[in-house]
Amino acid sequence: MKNATLIVDGIHCKSCEMLIEGSLKDVGVEKVFFGKNNMVKVFFEENKVKLNKIKEAIRNEGYKVN
Ligand SMILES: [Cu+2]
């Protein structure tokens, strides 16, 4: 399993986290952890979903990602 740490701008509450987590699960991300300072750690299989697709899913919800 691969993992990546993303910095996502605009997360300000629990429902933001739930929205993002739901979208990420929809594109095939296995696990999502939210840390401090807008840090989002994602675990995924590269044969299922690519990092670009993960970032796109976050952007599609209206958040900025590095
Ligand atoms: Cu929010």
N, CA, C, O and the ligand as a Tripos MOL2 file, in Angstrom:
@<TRIPOS>MOLECULE
protein
  265   263    67     0     0
PROTEIN
NO_CHARGES

@<TRIPOS>ATOM
      1 N           0.8490   -1.2010    0.0000 N.3       1 MET1
      2 CA          0.0000    0.0000    0.0000 C.3       1 MET1
      3 C           0.8790    1.2430    0.0000 C.2       1 MET1
      4 O           1.8270    1.3560    0.7770 O.2       1 MET1
      5 N           0.5450    2.1640   -0.8810 N.am      2 LYS2
      6 CA          1.2770    3.4140   -0.9630 C.3       2 LYS2
      7 C           0.5860    4.4640   -0.0930 C.2       2 LYS2
      8 O          -0.6220    4.3890    0.1330 O.2       2 LYS2
      9 N           1.3470    5.4340    0.3900 N.am      3 ASN3
     10 CA          0.6840    6.5350    1.0890 C.3       3 ASN3
     11 C           1.2790    7.8580    0.6600 C.2       3 ASN3
     12 O           2.4060    7.9210    0.1680 O.2       3 ASN3
     13 N           0.5120    8.9070    0.8510 N.am      4 ALA4
     14 CA          0.9610   10.2510    0.5020 C.3       4 ALA4
     15 C           0.3800   11.2200    1.5120 C.2       4 ALA4
     16 O          -0.7290   11.0340    2.0110 O.2       4 ALA4
     17 N           1.1440   12.2520    1.8020 N.am      5 THR5
     18 CA          0.6650   13.2950    2.7030 C.3       5 THR5
     19 C           0.4110   14.5560    1.8970 C.2       5 THR5
     20 O           1.3030   15.0890    1.2360 O.2       5 THR5
     21 N          -0.8100   15.0110    1.9700 N.am      6 LEU6
     22 CA         -1.2250   16.1810    1.2060 C.3       6 LEU6
     23 C          -1.5420   17.3240    2.1630 C.2       6 LEU6
     24 O          -1.9460   17.1030    3.3040 O.2       6 LEU6
     25 N          -1.3570   18.5320    1.6840 N.am      7 ILE7
     26 CA         -1.8010   19.7020    2.4340 C.3       7 ILE7
     27 C          -3.0110   20.2690    1.6940 C.2       7 ILE7
     28 O          -2.9250   20.6920    0.5410 O.2       7 ILE7
     29 N          -4.1350   20.2620    2.3970 N.am      8 VAL8
     30 CA         -5.3940   20.6730    1.7680 C.3       8 VAL8
     31 C          -5.8940   21.9580    2.4140 C.2       8 VAL8
     32 O          -6.2130   21.9870    3.6030 O.2       8 VAL8
     33 N          -5.9580   23.0120    1.6200 N.am      9 ASP9
     34 CA         -6.4490   24.3000    2.1160 C.3       9 ASP9
     35 C          -7.9620   24.3320    2.1310 C.2       9 ASP9
     36 O          -8.6090   23.8740    1.1900 O.2       9 ASP9
     37 N          -8.5250   24.8710    3.1930 N.am     10 GLY10
     38 CA         -9.9600   25.0960    3.2370 C.3      10 GLY10
     39 C         -10.7220   24.1660    4.1630 C.2      10 GLY10
     40 O         -11.9300   24.3170    4.3490 O.2      10 GLY10
     41 N         -10.0100   23.1970    4.7490 N.am     11 ILE11
     42 CA        -10.6930   22.3270    5.7080 C.3      11 ILE11
     43 C         -10.8650   23.0970    7.0150 C.2      11 ILE11
     44 O          -9.8870   23.5270    7.6260 O.2      11 ILE11
     45 N         -12.1130   23.2660    7.4330 N.am     12 HIS12
     46 CA        -12.3110   24.0040    8.6790 C.3      12 HIS12
     47 C         -13.2380   23.3260    9.6600 C.2      12 HIS12
     48 O         -13.4420   23.8340   10.7620 O.2      12 HIS12
     49 N         -13.8020   22.2010    9.2940 N.am     13 CYS13
     50 CA        -14.6640   21.5280   10.2610 C.3      13 CYS13
     51 C         -14.8090   20.0570    9.9190 C.2      13 CYS13
     52 O         -14.2840   19.5680    8.9180 O.2      13 CYS13
     53 N         -15.5380   19.3690   10.7840 N.am     14 LYS14
     54 CA        -15.7060   17.9240   10.6360 C.3      14 LYS14
     55 C         -16.4370   17.5660    9.3410 C.2      14 LYS14
     56 O         -16.1450   16.5390    8.7280 O.2      14 LYS14
     57 N         -17.3780   18.4030    8.9250 N.am     15 SER15
     58 CA        -18.1190   18.0280    7.7120 C.3      15 SER15
     59 C         -17.2440   18.1710    6.4640 C.2      15 SER15
     60 O         -17.4330   17.4430    5.4890 O.2      15 SER15
     61 N         -16.2880   19.1050    6.4880 N.am     16 CYS16
     62 CA        -15.3000   19.1590    5.4050 C.3      16 CYS16
     63 C         -14.5510   17.8300    5.3330 C.2      16 CYS16
     64 O         -14.3630   17.2590    4.2590 O.2      16 CYS16
     65 N         -14.1320   17.3570    6.4930 N.am     17 GLU17
     66 CA        -13.3800   16.1070    6.5360 C.3      17 GLU17
     67 C         -14.2150   14.9480    6.0120 C.2      17 GLU17
     68 O         -13.7280   14.1020    5.2620 O.2      17 GLU17
     69 N         -15.4750   14.9220    6.4180 N.am     18 MET18
     70 CA        -16.3500   13.8190    5.9840 C.3      18 MET18
     71 C         -16.6010   13.8670    4.4810 C.2      18 MET18
     72 O         -16.6480   12.8360    3.8100 O.2      18 MET18
     73 N         -16.7610   15.0900    3.9650 N.am     19 LEU19
     74 CA        -16.9770   15.2750    2.5320 C.3      19 LEU19
     75 C         -15.7700   14.7770    1.7370 C.2      19 LEU19
     76 O         -15.9000   14.0280    0.7690 O.2      19 LEU19
     77 N         -14.6020   15.2150    2.1770 N.am     20 ILE20
     78 CA        -13.3650   14.8190    1.4910 C.3      20 ILE20
     79 C         -13.1430   13.3100    1.6060 C.2      20 ILE20
     80 O         -12.8000   12.6450    0.6280 O.2      20 ILE20
     81 N         -13.3430   12.7900    2.7960 N.am     21 GLU21
     82 CA        -13.1390   11.3560    2.9830 C.3      21 GLU21
     83 C         -14.0680   10.5420    2.0760 C.2      21 GLU21
     84 O         -13.6510    9.5510    1.4770 O.2      21 GLU21
     85 N         -15.3120   10.9670    1.9840 N.am     22 GLY22
     86 CA        -16.2760   10.2660    1.1310 C.3      22 GLY22
     87 C         -15.8640   10.2770   -0.3290 C.2      22 GLY22
     88 O         -15.9540    9.2580   -1.0140 O.2      22 GLY22
     89 N         -15.4120   11.4270   -0.8040 N.am     23 SER23
     90 CA        -14.9810   11.5510   -2.2030 C.3      23 SER23
     91 C         -13.7500   10.7070   -2.4790 C.2      23 SER23
     92 O         -13.6160   10.1010   -3.5420 O.2      23 SER23
     93 N         -12.8580   10.6810   -1.5070 N.am     24 LEU24
     94 CA        -11.6360    9.8990   -1.6950 C.3      24 LEU24
     95 C         -11.9370    8.4030   -1.7070 C.2      24 LEU24
     96 O         -11.3590    7.6530   -2.4940 O.2      24 LEU24
     97 N         -12.8300    7.9800   -0.8450 N.am     25 LYS25
     98 CA        -13.2250    6.5590   -0.8410 C.3      25 LYS25
     99 C         -13.8900    6.1970   -2.1680 C.2      25 LYS25
    100 O         -13.7070    5.0970   -2.6880 O.2      25 LYS25
    101 N         -14.6630    7.1360   -2.7030 N.am     26 ASP26
    102 CA        -15.3430    6.9010   -3.9840 C.3      26 ASP26
    103 C         -14.3610    6.6530   -5.1300 C.2      26 ASP26
    104 O         -14.6520    5.8660   -6.0310 O.2      26 ASP26
    105 N         -13.2100    7.3100   -5.1030 N.am     27 VAL27
    106 CA        -12.2430    7.0950   -6.1810 C.3      27 VAL27
    107 C         -11.2670    5.9450   -5.8820 C.2      27 VAL27
    108 O         -10.3840    5.6470   -6.6860 O.2      27 VAL27
    109 N         -11.4380    5.3090   -4.7220 N.am     28 GLY28
    110 CA        -10.6490    4.1040   -4.4620 C.3      28 GLY28
    111 C          -9.5850    4.2140   -3.3960 C.2      28 GLY28
    112 O          -8.7890    3.2900   -3.2240 O.2      28 GLY28
    113 N          -9.5490    5.3410   -2.6640 N.am     29 VAL29
    114 CA         -8.6000    5.4750   -1.5590 C.3      29 VAL29
    115 C          -9.0340    4.5480   -0.4200 C.2      29 VAL29
    116 O         -10.2180    4.4670   -0.0940 O.2      29 VAL29
    117 N          -8.0700    3.8550    0.1780 N.am     30 GLU30
    118 CA         -8.3950    2.8730    1.2310 C.3      30 GLU30
    119 C          -8.6190    3.5330    2.5950 C.2      30 GLU30
    120 O          -9.6010    3.2570    3.2840 O.2      30 GLU30
    121 N          -7.6770    4.4150    2.9680 N.am     31 LYS31
    122 CA         -7.7640    5.0460    4.2920 C.3      31 LYS31
    123 C          -7.3940    6.5170    4.1910 C.2      31 LYS31
    124 O          -6.5510    6.9150    3.3870 O.2      31 LYS31
    125 N          -8.0440    7.3070    5.0220 N.am     32 VAL32
    126 CA         -7.7690    8.7460    5.0650 C.3      32 VAL32
    127 C          -7.5970    9.1680    6.5210 C.2      32 VAL32
    128 O          -8.4350    8.8550    7.3660 O.2      32 VAL32
    129 N          -6.5160    9.8740    6.8070 N.am     33 PHE33
    130 CA         -6.3210   10.4180    8.1460 C.3      33 PHE33
    131 C          -6.1420   11.9230    8.0550 C.2      33 PHE33
    132 O          -5.4200   12.4230    7.1920 O.2      33 PHE33
    133 N          -6.8070   12.6440    8.9560 N.am     34 PHE34
    134 CA         -6.6860   14.0950    8.9920 C.3      34 PHE34
    135 C          -5.8110   14.4900   10.1690 C.2      34 PHE34
    136 O          -6.0730   14.1040   11.3080 O.2      34 PHE34
    137 N          -4.7720   15.2600    9.8850 N.am     35 GLY35
    138 CA         -3.8720   15.7100   10.9440 C.3      35 GLY35
    139 C          -3.9840   17.1960   11.1490 C.2      35 GLY35
    140 O          -4.9080   17.8460   10.6600 O.2      35 GLY35
    141 N          -3.0240   17.7220   11.8820 N.am     36 LYS36
    142 CA         -3.0180   19.1650   12.1310 C.3      36 LYS36
    143 C          -2.5200   19.9200   10.9050 C.2      36 LYS36
    144 O          -1.8960   19.3450   10.0130 O.2      36 LYS36
    145 N          -2.8050   21.2140   10.8780 N.am     37 ASN37
    146 CA         -2.3170   22.0950    9.8050 C.3      37 ASN37
    147 C          -2.7210   21.6300    8.4090 C.2      37 ASN37
    148 O          -1.9290   21.6730    7.4680 O.2      37 ASN37
    149 N          -3.9720   21.1850    8.2970 N.am     38 ASN38
    150 CA         -4.5360   20.7950    6.9910 C.3      38 ASN38
    151 C          -3.8510   19.6000    6.3530 C.2      38 ASN38
    152 O          -3.9230   19.4070    5.1400 O.2      38 ASN38
    153 N          -3.1980   18.8100    7.1620 N.am     39 MET39
    154 CA         -2.5320   17.6330    6.6340 C.3      39 MET39
    155 C          -3.5290   16.4930    6.4430 C.2      39 MET39
    156 O          -4.2980   16.1590    7.3450 O.2      39 MET39
    157 N          -3.4990   15.9170    5.2690 N.am     40 VAL40
    158 CA         -4.3530   14.7690    4.9760 C.3      40 VAL40
    159 C          -3.4680   13.6420    4.4710 C.2      40 VAL40
    160 O          -2.7680   13.7890    3.4690 O.2      40 VAL40
    161 N          -3.5060   12.5210    5.1700 N.am     41 LYS41
    162 CA         -2.6980   11.3840    4.7660 C.3      41 LYS41
    163 C          -3.6080   10.3430    4.1280 C.2      41 LYS41
    164 O          -4.6170    9.9410    4.7060 O.2      41 LYS41
    165 N          -3.2350    9.9180    2.9380 N.am     42 VAL42
    166 CA         -4.0610    8.9540    2.2050 C.3      42 VAL42
    167 C          -3.2810    7.6740    1.9400 C.2      42 VAL42
    168 O          -2.0840    7.7050    1.6570 O.2      42 VAL42
    169 N          -3.9740    6.5610    2.0360 N.am     43 PHE43
    170 CA         -3.3930    5.2490    1.7440 C.3      43 PHE43
    171 C          -4.1550    4.6570    0.5740 C.2      43 PHE43
    172 O          -5.3860    4.6280    0.5690 O.2      43 PHE43
    173 N          -3.4110    4.1850   -0.4190 N.am     44 PHE44
    174 CA         -4.0780    3.6940   -1.6230 C.3      44 PHE44
    175 C          -3.1910    2.7030   -2.3720 C.2      44 PHE44
    176 O          -1.9730    2.6680   -2.2010 O.2      44 PHE44
    177 N          -3.8440    1.9060   -3.2010 N.am     45 GLU45
    178 CA         -3.1240    0.9950   -4.0950 C.3      45 GLU45
    179 C          -2.9700    1.7050   -5.4240 C.2      45 GLU45
    180 O          -3.9390    2.2180   -5.9850 O.2      45 GLU45
    181 N          -1.7450    1.7300   -5.9220 N.am     46 GLU46
    182 CA         -1.4900    2.4590   -7.1760 C.3      46 GLU46
    183 C          -2.1580    1.8340   -8.3890 C.2      46 GLU46
    184 O          -2.3970    2.5110   -9.3890 O.2      46 GLU46
    185 N          -2.4540    0.5650   -8.3060 N.am     47 ASN47
    186 CA         -3.1640   -0.0510   -9.4340 C.3      47 ASN47
    187 C          -4.6610    0.2660   -9.4140 C.2      47 ASN47
    188 O          -5.3790   -0.0240  -10.3710 O.2      47 ASN47
    189 N          -5.1170    0.8600   -8.3200 N.am     48 LYS48
    190 CA         -6.5330    1.2470   -8.2160 C.3      48 LYS48
    191 C          -6.7480    2.7220   -8.5060 C.2      48 LYS48
    192 O          -7.6750    3.0970   -9.2240 O.2      48 LYS48
    193 N          -5.8930    3.5450   -7.9490 N.am     49 VAL49
    194 CA         -6.0780    4.9970   -8.0950 C.3      49 VAL49
    195 C          -4.7130    5.6940   -8.0450 C.2      49 VAL49
    196 O          -3.8450    5.3350   -7.2490 O.2      49 VAL49
    197 N          -4.5450    6.6940   -8.9110 N.am     50 LYS50
    198 CA         -3.2900    7.4530   -8.9560 C.3      50 LYS50
    199 C          -3.4240    8.7300   -8.1230 C.2      50 LYS50
    200 O          -4.5190    9.2380   -7.8840 O.2      50 LYS50
    201 N          -2.2690    9.2180   -7.6980 N.am     51 LEU51
    202 CA         -2.2600   10.4220   -6.8650 C.3      51 LEU51
    203 C          -2.9520   11.6070   -7.5520 C.2      51 LEU51
    204 O          -3.6510   12.3860   -6.9040 O.2      51 LEU51
    205 N          -2.7540   11.7340   -8.8540 N.am     52 ASN52
    206 CA         -3.4200   12.8220   -9.5860 C.3      52 ASN52
    207 C          -4.9360   12.7690   -9.4520 C.2      52 ASN52
    208 O          -5.6000   13.7940   -9.2990 O.2      52 ASN52
    209 N          -5.4600   11.5650   -9.5120 N.am     53 LYS53
    210 CA         -6.9020   11.3530   -9.4020 C.3      53 LYS53
    211 C          -7.3930   11.7120   -7.9890 C.2      53 LYS53
    212 O          -8.4880   12.2440   -7.8120 O.2      53 LYS53
    213 N          -6.5720   11.4130   -7.0160 N.am     54 ILE54
    214 CA         -6.8900   11.7280   -5.6170 C.3      54 ILE54
    215 C          -6.9570   13.2470   -5.4290 C.2      54 ILE54
    216 O          -7.8800   13.7740   -4.8070 O.2      54 ILE54
    217 N          -5.9590   13.9290   -5.9820 N.am     55 LYS55
    218 CA         -5.9410   15.3910   -5.8750 C.3      55 LYS55
    219 C          -7.1250   16.0080   -6.6190 C.2      55 LYS55
    220 O          -7.7330   16.9760   -6.1630 O.2      55 LYS55
    221 N          -7.4310   15.4290   -7.7600 N.am     56 GLU56
    222 CA         -8.5600   15.9230   -8.5480 C.3      56 GLU56
    223 C          -9.8690   15.7930   -7.7540 C.2      56 GLU56
    224 O         -10.7050   16.6970   -7.7780 O.2      56 GLU56
    225 N         -10.0380   14.6790   -7.0600 N.am     57 ALA57
    226 CA        -11.2530   14.4680   -6.2620 C.3      57 ALA57
    227 C         -11.3840   15.5340   -5.1750 C.2      57 ALA57
    228 O         -12.4810   16.0130   -4.8910 O.2      57 ALA57
    229 N         -10.2530   15.8990   -4.5730 N.am     58 ILE58
    230 CA        -10.2610   16.9400   -3.5320 C.3      58 ILE58
    231 C         -10.6120   18.2960   -4.1560 C.2      58 ILE58
    232 O         -11.4230   19.0510   -3.6190 O.2      58 ILE58
    233 N          -9.9910   18.5820   -5.2870 N.am     59 ARG59
    234 CA        -10.2650   19.8700   -5.9720 C.3      59 ARG59
    235 C         -11.7240   19.9510   -6.4160 C.2      59 ARG59
    236 O         -12.3420   21.0140   -6.3610 O.2      59 ARG59
    237 N         -12.2550   18.8330   -6.8480 N.am     60 ASN60
    238 CA        -13.6610   18.8200   -7.2910 C.3      60 ASN60
    239 C         -14.6220   19.1600   -6.1650 C.2      60 ASN60
    240 O         -15.7460   19.5940   -6.4180 O.2      60 ASN60
    241 N         -14.1920   18.9670   -4.9270 N.am     61 GLU61
    242 CA        -15.0330   19.3360   -3.7880 C.3      61 GLU61
    243 C         -14.8210   20.7940   -3.3930 C.2      61 GLU61
    244 O         -15.4790   21.2890   -2.4780 O.2      61 GLU61
    245 N         -13.9170   21.4770   -4.0680 N.am     62 GLY62
    246 CA        -13.7220   22.8990   -3.8090 C.3      62 GLY62
    247 C         -12.5750   23.2460   -2.8820 C.2      62 GLY62
    248 O         -12.4870   24.3730   -2.3940 O.2      62 GLY62
    249 N         -11.6910   22.2800   -2.6330 N.am     63 TYR63
    250 CA        -10.5330   22.5420   -1.7690 C.3      63 TYR63
    251 C          -9.2730   22.6340   -2.6040 C.2      63 TYR63
    252 O          -9.1860   22.0720   -3.6960 O.2      63 TYR63
    253 N          -8.2990   23.3520   -2.0690 N.am     64 LYS64
    254 CA         -7.0050   23.4610   -2.7470 C.3      64 LYS64
    255 C          -6.0600   22.4130   -2.1660 C.2      64 LYS64
    256 O          -6.0250   22.1770   -0.9590 O.2      64 LYS64
    257 N          -5.3040   21.8010   -3.0540 N.am     65 VAL65
    258 CA         -4.3510   20.8130   -2.5760 C.3      65 VAL65
    259 C          -2.9900   21.0440   -3.2360 C.2      65 VAL65
    260 O          -2.9190   21.4290   -4.4030 O.2      65 VAL65
    261 N          -1.9260   20.8100   -2.4960 N.am     66 ASN66
    262 CA         -0.5830   21.0560   -3.0160 C.3      66 ASN66
    263 C          -0.2290   20.1040   -4.1520 C.2      66 ASN66
    264 O           0.8700   20.1800   -4.7010 O.2      66 ASN66
    265 CU        -16.1850   22.5530    6.9730 Cu       67 CU67
@<TRIPOS>BOND
     1     1     2 1
     2     2     3 1
     3     3     4 2
     4     3     5 am
     5     5     6 1
     6     6     7 1
     7     7     8 2
     8     7     9 am
     9     9    10 1
    10    10    11 1
    11    11    12 2
    12    11    13 am
    13    13    14 1
    14    14    15 1
    15    15    16 2
    16    15    17 am
    17    17    18 1
    18    18    19 1
    19    19    20 2
    20    19    21 am
    21    21    22 1
    22    22    23 1
    23    23    24 2
    24    23    25 am
    25    25    26 1
    26    26    27 1
    27    27    28 2
    28    27    29 am
    29    29    30 1
    30    30    31 1
    31    31    32 2
    32    31    33 am
    33    33    34 1
    34    34    35 1
    35    35    36 2
    36    35    37 am
    37    37    38 1
    38    38    39 1
    39    39    40 2
    40    39    41 am
    41    41    42 1
    42    42    43 1
    43    43    44 2
    44    43    45 am
    45    45    46 1
    46    46    47 1
    47    47    48 2
    48    47    49 am
    49    49    50 1
    50    50    51 1
    51    51    52 2
    52    51    53 am
    53    53    54 1
    54    54    55 1
    55    55    56 2
    56    55    57 am
    57    57    58 1
    58    58    59 1
    59    59    60 2
    60    59    61 am
    61    61    62 1
    62    62    63 1
    63    63    64 2
    64    63    65 am
    65    65    66 1
    66    66    67 1
    67    67    68 2
    68    67    69 am
    69    69    70 1
    70    70    71 1
    71    71    72 2
    72    71    73 am
    73    73    74 1
    74    74    75 1
    75    75    76 2
    76    75    77 am
    77    77    78 1
    78    78    79 1
    79    79    80 2
    80    79    81 am
    81    81    82 1
    82    82    83 1
    83    83    84 2
    84    83    85 am
    85    85    86 1
    86    86    87 1
    87    87    88 2
    88    87    89 am
    89    89    90 1
    90    90    91 1
    91    91    92 2
    92    91    93 am
    93    93    94 1
    94    94    95 1
    95    95    96 2
    96    95    97 am
    97    97    98 1
    98    98    99 1
    99    99   100 2
   100    99   101 am
   101   101   102 1
   102   102   103 1
   103   103   104 2
   104   103   105 am
   105   105   106 1
   106   106   107 1
   107   107   108 2
   108   107   109 am
   109   109   110 1
   110   110   111 1
   111   111   112 2
   112   111   113 am
   113   113   114 1
   114   114   115 1
   115   115   116 2
   116   115   117 am
   117   117   118 1
   118   118   119 1
   119   119   120 2
   120   119   121 am
   121   121   122 1
   122   122   123 1
   123   123   124 2
   124   123   125 am
   125   125   126 1
   126   126   127 1
   127   127   128 2
   128   127   129 am
   129   129   130 1
   130   130   131 1
   131   131   132 2
   132   131   133 am
   133   133   134 1
   134   134   135 1
   135   135   136 2
   136   135   137 am
   137   137   138 1
   138   138   139 1
   139   139   140 2
   140   139   141 am
   141   141   142 1
   142   142   143 1
   143   143   144 2
   144   143   145 am
   145   145   146 1
   146   146   147 1
   147   147   148 2
   148   147   149 am
   149   149   150 1
   150   150   151 1
   151   151   152 2
   152   151   153 am
   153   153   154 1
   154   154   155 1
   155   155   156 2
   156   155   157 am
   157   157   158 1
   158   158   159 1
   159   159   160 2
   160   159   161 am
   161   161   162 1
   162   162   163 1
   163   163   164 2
   164   163   165 am
   165   165   166 1
   166   166   167 1
   167   167   168 2
   168   167   169 am
   169   169   170 1
   170   170   171 1
   171   171   172 2
   172   171   173 am
   173   173   174 1
   174   174   175 1
   175   175   176 2
   176   175   177 am
   177   177   178 1
   178   178   179 1
   179   179   180 2
   180   179   181 am
   181   181   182 1
   182   182   183 1
   183   183   184 2
   184   183   185 am
   185   185   186 1
   186   186   187 1
   187   187   188 2
   188   187   189 am
   189   189   190 1
   190   190   191 1
   191   191   192 2
   192   191   193 am
   193   193   194 1
   194   194   195 1
   195   195   196 2
   196   195   197 am
   197   197   198 1
   198   198   199 1
   199   199   200 2
   200   199   201 am
   201   201   202 1
   202   202   203 1
   203   203   204 2
   204   203   205 am
   205   205   206 1
   206   206   207 1
   207   207   208 2
   208   207   209 am
   209   209   210 1
   210   210   211 1
   211   211   212 2
   212   211   213 am
   213   213   214 1
   214   214   215 1
   215   215   216 2
   216   215   217 am
   217   217   218 1
   218   218   219 1
   219   219   220 2
   220   219   221 am
   221   221   222 1
   222   222   223 1
   223   223   224 2
   224   223   225 am
   225   225   226 1
   226   226   227 1
   227   227   228 2
   228   227   229 am
   229   229   230 1
   230   230   231 1
   231   231   232 2
   232   231   233 am
   233   233   234 1
   234   234   235 1
   235   235   236 2
   236   235   237 am
   237   237   238 1
   238   238   239 1
   239   239   240 2
   240   239   241 am
   241   241   242 1
   242   242   243 1
   243   243   244 2
   244   243   245 am
   245   245   246 1
   246   246   247 1
   247   247   248 2
   248   247   249 am
   249   249   250 1
   250   250   251 1
   251   251   252 2
   252   251   253 am
   253   253   254 1
   254   254   255 1
   255   255   256 2
   256   255   257 am
   257   257   258 1
   258   258   259 1
   259   259   260 2
   260   259   261 am
   261   261   262 1
   262   262   263 1
   263   263   264 2
@<TRIPOS>SUBSTRUCTURE
     1 MET1         2 RESIDUE 1 A MET
     2 LYS2         6 RESIDUE 1 A LYS
     3 ASN3        10 RESIDUE 1 A ASN
     4 ALA4        14 RESIDUE 1 A ALA
     5 THR5        18 RESIDUE 1 A THR
     6 LEU6        22 RESIDUE 1 A LEU
     7 ILE7        26 RESIDUE 1 A ILE
     8 VAL8        30 RESIDUE 1 A VAL
     9 ASP9        34 RESIDUE 1 A ASP
    10 GLY10       38 RESIDUE 1 A GLY
    11 ILE11       42 RESIDUE 1 A ILE
    12 HIS12       46 RESIDUE 1 A HIS
    13 CYS13       50 RESIDUE 1 A CYS
    14 LYS14       54 RESIDUE 1 A LYS
    15 SER15       58 RESIDUE 1 A SER
    16 CYS16       62 RESIDUE 1 A CYS
    17 GLU17       66 RESIDUE 1 A GLU
    18 MET18       70 RESIDUE 1 A MET
    19 LEU19       74 RESIDUE 1 A LEU
    20 ILE20       78 RESIDUE 1 A ILE
    21 GLU21       82 RESIDUE 1 A GLU
    22 GLY22       86 RESIDUE 1 A GLY
    23 SER23       90 RESIDUE 1 A SER
    24 LEU24       94 RESIDUE 1 A LEU
    25 LYS25       98 RESIDUE 1 A LYS
    26 ASP26      102 RESIDUE 1 A ASP
    27 VAL27      106 RESIDUE 1 A VAL
    28 GLY28      110 RESIDUE 1 A GLY
    29 VAL29      114 RESIDUE 1 A VAL
    30 GLU30      118 RESIDUE 1 A GLU
    31 LYS31      122 RESIDUE 1 A LYS
    32 VAL32      126 RESIDUE 1 A VAL
    33 PHE33      130 RESIDUE 1 A PHE
    34 PHE34      134 RESIDUE 1 A PHE
    35 GLY35      138 RESIDUE 1 A GLY
    36 LYS36      142 RESIDUE 1 A LYS
    37 ASN37      146 RESIDUE 1 A ASN
    38 ASN38      150 RESIDUE 1 A ASN
    39 MET39      154 RESIDUE 1 A MET
    40 VAL40      158 RESIDUE 1 A VAL
    41 LYS41      162 RESIDUE 1 A LYS
    42 VAL42      166 RESIDUE 1 A VAL
    43 PHE43      170 RESIDUE 1 A PHE
    44 PHE44      174 RESIDUE 1 A PHE
    45 GLU45      178 RESIDUE 1 A GLU
    46 GLU46      182 RESIDUE 1 A GLU
    47 ASN47      186 RESIDUE 1 A ASN
    48 LYS48      190 RESIDUE 1 A LYS
    49 VAL49      194 RESIDUE 1 A VAL
    50 LYS50      198 RESIDUE 1 A LYS
    51 LEU51      202 RESIDUE 1 A LEU
    52 ASN52      206 RESIDUE 1 A ASN
    53 LYS53      210 RESIDUE 1 A LYS
    54 ILE54      214 RESIDUE 1 A ILE
    55 LYS55      218 RESIDUE 1 A LYS
    56 GLU56      222 RESIDUE 1 A GLU
    57 ALA57      226 RESIDUE 1 A ALA
    58 ILE58      230 RESIDUE 1 A ILE
    59 ARG59      234 RESIDUE 1 A ARG
    60 ASN60      238 RESIDUE 1 A ASN
    61 GLU61      242 RESIDUE 1 A GLU
    62 GLY62      246 RESIDUE 1 A GLY
    63 TYR63      250 RESIDUE 1 A TYR
    64 LYS64      254 RESIDUE 1 A LYS
    65 VAL65      258 RESIDUE 1 A VAL
    66 ASN66      262 RESIDUE 1 A ASN
    67 CU67       265 GROUP 0 **** ****
